[in-house]
């Protein structure tokens, strides 16, 4: 049998802004704050489609310094649905974002930063998006991190 690394299971963010970060993933991206094992440290697990894809660890009670961004990891990407709805949600919430079309037109993307400076990339298959007939290129603010 061959070997495979498989698909990404989750990513972990160590933060001093736990409440703000939970609100971002709930209110902005639409993830759900769900069940989490009873670890000896505070945190939250954020779920998408029933899977805990973002693990948050609250480092407030420690001396660990808060990193200002995602370090050597440039961004984290999600396969997403509802391009037009997400653009509208981000506008309504006043969140800076950058929407663009990958050359060739088959993939649309939205880039948005979480409260910790982690760049989130949302990918949408153009052919599967209904009601998003206009070109996706739009900048709600200068993201400047890609």
N, C-alpha and C positions, 0 to 999 in steps of 0.2 A: 504494500500500500504506500502511496506517495505521502508526502508531508505538506502541510499547509499551515500558515500562521492563522488563517481564518479572517474574520472581520473584527473591526474595532468594537470592543465591548462597552467601554465608558472612558471618560477622562476625569481627572481629579484636580480640584482647585483648592489650594490652601489660602484662606482669606481671613482678614480682620474685619471684613464687611459682610458677615454671614446673612443678616437680615436683608440688606440691600441686594445681595447677590441672589438670594432665594426669590425676592420680588422680581428681579430682572428676568430670571428663567421662567417664572410663573406668568407675570403680567405682560412681558414683552414677547417672549418666545412661545408661551403657551404650554410649557412643561408643567407637570404636577409634582408637588412635594409629597413624597410617599414614604412607605415603610423603609426603615433602615435598621440594621442590626444594632444591638445595645452596646456600642463601642464605649470605651472608657473616655472618649473625648467627644466634644459636641460637633455637630455637623448636620448635613441634610443630604438626601438622595433625591435627585430630580428625574422624573420619569417621562418618557416619550413612548406612546403606544404600548404601555405596560412594562417597559424595560427601563431600569435605572441607568441612564446614559451619562449623567453628570453627578459626580460625587463631590460634595463640598465638605471641607474640614475647617472648623473655626479655630484659628490659631491665636485668637485674642487672649486666652488665658496663659499663653506661653511667651517666651522671649524671642521666638522665631520672627525674623524680620519679614514684613510684607513685601513681596516682589512687586514692582510697579507694572509689570506686564507678564506675558507668557514666556519670557526668556527665549531660549533657542527655538521653541515651538512657535511657528509663525501664526498658525490659525488652526481651528478645529472645524470640520465641515459636516453638515447633515444633509442627507437626501431628504428633500422637503416637498410639500404639496401646498398649493394655494398662494401662488406668487402675488397676485393682485391684492388678496386679503392681507398678506403679511406687509406689503408696502403701505397699505392703508392703516393697518394697526400701528406701524412704526411712526407714521406721520401723526396719527391721533395722539400717540403717547409722547410726541416731541423728541423721539430718539433719532440721533444722527445715523444715517446709513448711506450706503452706496449700492445702487442696483446697476447691473451691467449684463451684457450679452457676450458670451464667449464667442470668439471668431468662428464663423460657421453657423451660428444661430441655433444650435440644438440644445444648448444649456444656458439657462438664465441664472443669475446669482444675485444674492443680497449679502452685503457685509455689514456687520454691526459689532460694536465692542461691548463686552459686559463690564460691570463696575470695577473689575480688577484689571482691565486692559486686555483681556483675552479676546482676540478677534474671532468672531463666529462667522462662518461662511454657510449660507443656506443655498443649496443647489436645487434647481427645478428643471425637469425635462420639458422644454418648450412645447413639444407635441402633446403633452398631457395636461397642459394648462388651458383652461377654458376662461373666456372673459378677459384675457390678458393680451388682447390683440395688438396693443401698441408696443413699440420697442422698449425694452426694460431699462435702457440707460437713463439713470436718474441719480442725482446726488443730493441728498438732503443735508449734507454737511461735508466738510473735508475730512474724510477718514484717514487718508495719508499713511496707512500702515501696510498696505499690501506689498 
